[in-house]
Amino acid sequence: MRFERHVVFWIAAILIFVGLLWLLSPVLLPFVVGMGVAYLLDPLASRLTRRGLSRLVATLVILGAFVLIVIGLLLLVGPVLVKQLSGFISDFIGHLPNYVQHIQNWINDPSHPWLKQMLGEAFARTDQSIGNLVVPAASYLNELLSSLLSGGRALVSLFSLVIIAPVVAFYLICDWDRMVASIDNLIPLPQRETVRGLAREIDASISAYVHGQSLVCLLLGCYYAIGLTAAGLHFGLLIGVVAGLISFVPYVGSFTALIVSFGVAVEQFYPHWGRVVIVVAVVLVGQFIEGNILSPRILGKSVGLHPVWLIFALFAFGYLLGFVGLLLAVPLAAAAGVLVRFALQRYRQSELYAGNGSQ
């Protein structure tokens, strides 16, 4: 009976927690970002505190340096990114129907019979329907991206993110140790060591993935941006930065970089296929570096998050909570993975698994 009450309590607590996240998701973004920044910078603050600085001074120094670095990067590459994004919206997405028509004409060209055999017949039969779908879809996507760039709600969200997130991060870094101690004092004494062990394992898993994958994303973003720009690709900096950012999701960043770079390269360089091959080679080399050098050396096998479980968590929480869900997916997935492994370990040690006392 006691075990059943514990199960009911934790299920109810999880449901209440998820429900609150869903209800409050529209206003959680600056707080989640502030918590993430505080989590990333707290180890550095603790190190400076051990060297003799007060917690307040250490927080001011670290957070000030972090804000200055972010502002410097925005001033350095921000105008170029905005210009390329505007050009991408107007030149590429706005003319997407024309690109589809060019591809159709290329496939139906008699000098490419092998393409005609592979794709031509089906593509020709759906020519009108594809055009009817692409034209409104491209128009809608163009209007959507334009509204996101100039809409009042986006400006309000950006303002709250820029102003509130650093304030939240400041207070959390200052009070991090006290908050952890307060939570620790609330844990029942018989389960305190068990909960502490689980918390340490969850922290190690989240920290390993967040710090390691952030470094991988940074290196990949720099590589793609420099490589694609050097290859002469339009919007190379924009594609590289976006591919680096979304590389937080396994395989998605590299796949996006490959598809978008190939599409832009075909539109820009056709019929000079040598330039297209160079662009594709840049992305493929980046994928090889990520899969065989960066991820094994930086992440290793200590993270404990299976790529399939991580992708599912990102899609599930992103669907339920939007962008806030994407930010929370990794820590929640890591915590869930640790708790599931702990539950399985206890199950294997139980009489139910061993069959002790059974007839």
N, C-alpha and C positions, 0 to 999 in steps of 0.2 A: 504493500500500500504506500509506503514511504517513497519507494522508487517511482511509482506511478505519479505521485504528487510532484516529484521533481521533474519528471518528463513533461507533465502538463504545464508546470510553471515556466520551463524554458521554452516550450513551444509558444505559449502565450506571449512571453517576453520578445521572442523573435518576430512574431506577427505584429506586435505593437511597434517594434522598432522599424520594421519595413513599412508599416502603414504611415508612421510619422515621416519617414524619409519621402514617401510618395506625396504626402500632403504638403510638405514644406520644400519640395524640390525646386520650385520657382525662385526661392530666396536663399538657397543654400550655397550657390556657387562661390561667392567671395569667402564664405566661412570655410568651405572645403579647401579652397586654394590656400587660404591662410593656414589651415591645419597642415596641409601638405608642405608648405614652406617651413613651418615650425618644425615638423618632423625631420625634414632634411637638414636643417641648420642646428637643431638641438645638440647633436654630438659635438659640433665645433664650439658651441657656447659652453658646454660642460668642460671641454678641454681648456678653454681660456679661463674658466673659473678655477680650475685646478692649478693654473699658473699664477693665480693671485688676483685676477680681476674680479670685481663684483659681478653678480648676475646681470644687473641692470646695464653696467658699462659694456659687458661682453655682448649683450643683446643689441645695444645701440650700434656697436662697431660692426657686428656681423650683418645685421639687417641693413644698415646703411651701405655697406660695401655691396651687398646683394642688389639693393635697389639701384645703386649707381651703375653696376655692371649691366643690369637689365635695360636701364635707360640708355646707356651707351650703345648697346646692341641695337636697340630700336632706332636710335638716331643714325646709326651706321647703315643698317640694311632696310629699315622701315620704309623710307621713301621709294626705294627700288622695288620692294615687294608690293607696295600699294600700286605703283605704276604698272608692274607686270600683271598683277591681279586684274586691274582694270582692262588692260589689253587682252588678257586671256578671256575675260567675260565678253568683250565686244568683238574680238577678232576670231576666237576659236569657237566658243559656245554659240555666239550669235550667228555664225556661218556654218553651224553643224549640218543643216540640211544640204548645203552645197557640197560639203565634204562627203556626205553619204552618196550624193549623186555622182561625184567624181569616182568614188570607189565602185559604184555600180557600173559606170562606163568603163572603168579599168578592167573589171572582171569580164564584162561582155566584149572586150576588145578581142578580135580574131587572132591577134598575135600572142594571146595568152590562153591557148586552148586547154592547158592543164587546169587553170583556174576556173574556166568555164565548166569543165567536167566535175570539179570538186564542189564549187559553190554557185556557179552561174545560173543553173536552171531554177533552183529554189529561190535564189536572190531575185531573179527576173520575175518570177511569178508573184513575189510579194513586194514588187517595186512600189506600187501605189499605196499599199497598206503601210509600208515602212515610212514613206514620205508623209502620210497622214499622221503617223505617230510622232515622227521626229520633229516636225515643224512646231506643233503646239508644245511638245516637251522641251524643246530648246528655248522657245519663247518664255515658257513658265520658269525654267531654270535661270534664264538671264534676268528676268524680273525679280526672282527670289534673291539671287546673289546681290543684285543692285540694291534691293531694299535692305538687306542685311548690312550693307556697307553704309547706307545713309539713313536708316530708320531710327526713329527716336528711341525705341525700345533697346536697340543695340547700343546706342550711345549711353543710355541709362545703365545698362548692364556693364559696359566698359568702365563707366565712371565709378560704379560701386565696386568693381573688381580692383581698380587702381587705388581707390581710397580706402575701402574697408579691409581688403585682404592684408595689406601690410600692418594695419592696426591690430587685426586679429592675430597675425603671426607674432607681433611684438609682445602682446600680453601672454600668449601661449608659451613662447620661449622663456619669458621671465618666470612664469609660474609652473613650468613643466614638471619639475621635480616635486613640488608641493601637490600638484594634481595627482600625480602617480602615487604619492604616499597616501593621499586621502582615499583614493580608490582601493589601494591595498588594505587600508584599515577597515574597509567595509566588507571584505571577504571573510566568510565564516572561518574560524580558527582550524577546524578539522580539515578543510579543503584548501587552506591557504597555500601550502607548498605545491599542491597539484596545480592550482590556478597559476601560481607564479611560474612554474615550469612551462605550462601551456603558453603563457604570455611571452616568455622569453623565446619560445620556439616560433610563435607568430611574428614577433618583432624581428627575429633573424631572417625569416622567410621574406617578409615585406621589405626589409632593409636591403637584403641581397638583390632582390629583383628590381626595386625602385632605383637604387644607386647604380647597379650594373646596367640595367636596360636604359637608364637615362644617359649614361656614357656612350652606350652603343648607338642610341638615337642621335646624339650630338656628333659623333664621328661619322655616321652614315650621312646625316644631313649635310655636313661640310663636304664630304666626298662627292655626293650627288650634285650639290650646288656648284662646286668647282669643276667637276668633270663635265657636266652637261653644258655649263657656260663655256668652258674651253672648247667643247665640240661645236660651238656655234649655234646651239639650240635656242630658239626663242623661248622665253619664260623659264630658262634653265635654273635660275636662282630660285624662283617660286616653286617649281616642281621639286627641286632638291630639298628645300626647307620643309615643304609639306610632307614629302616622302620620309624625311628624317623624323618628323614629329609623330606620324602615324605608324612608324616602325615599332612603337610601343606595343602594338598588336602583332603577334608573330605572323610573318609572311605577308601581311597586308601592305606594309610600306613598300617592300621590294616589288610586289605585284603591281601596285598602283604606279610606282615609278616606271616600270616596264611598259604598261599599257598606255599611260598618258604620254610618256616620252616617244613611244613608237608612233602614236597618232599625230603628235605635233611634228615629229620628224618627217613623216610621210607628207603631211600638208606643206611643210616648209621646203623640203629638198627634192621631192619627186619631180622628175624621173632619175635623179642622181642617187642611186641606191647605195653607193659607197658611203655617203654621209649618214644615211639611215643606219647602215651596219655599224658605223662608229658609235652612234648614239646608243644603239642596243648593246653593243659590247661594253660601253661604260657601265650600264645598269647591270649586266650580267657579271662583270668583274666585282661590282659592289655586292651582289648577292653571294658570290663565292667568298669574298672577304668576310661578310657577316656570318655565313654559315660555318666556315672552316677556321677562322682566326678570331674574330671579335667575340662572338657568343661563347665558344668553348673556353677562351682564355679569361674573359671578364665574368661571365655568368657561371660557367662550370656546371656542376650537378648539385650545387648546394641550395638552389632556389626552392625546389620541391613543388613547382607549379607546372603541371603538364600543359603543353600548348593548346590541346583540345579543350581542357577545362577552363583555361584562361580565355580562349576565344568565346566559349559559351557564356562565361560570366560577363564579358564585355558586351556581347549582344543582348543578354537578358537584362542586365542593369541599365544599359543604354536605352533599351526599349521602354523600361518601366520609369526611369528617372531622367532620361535625356542626357545632356552633357555631364550633369552632376553624377549620373550613374556610371559613366565611363571613368570618371575620376575615382569613384569609390569601388569600382569593380575589382581592381587588383588587391587592395587590402582586405576586402570582404572575401574574395576567393581564397586568398592565403589563409585567412582565419578559418574559413570553412574547411579547407584541406587539412589543417592541423587538427581541428576538432574531429573530423571524420576518421583520421588515422588514429587518434586517441580512442575514439569509440570502438573502432575495430580491434585495437589492442586489448581493451577491456573485455570485449566480447570473446576474444580467443582465450582469455584467462578465466572466463566465467564457467559455471557449472552447466549452463545451457549449451555451450559449445563442446565442452569435454564430455558431457553426458554422465557426470557423476551422480550416482543415486537413482538413475533411471532404471526402469524395469526392462 
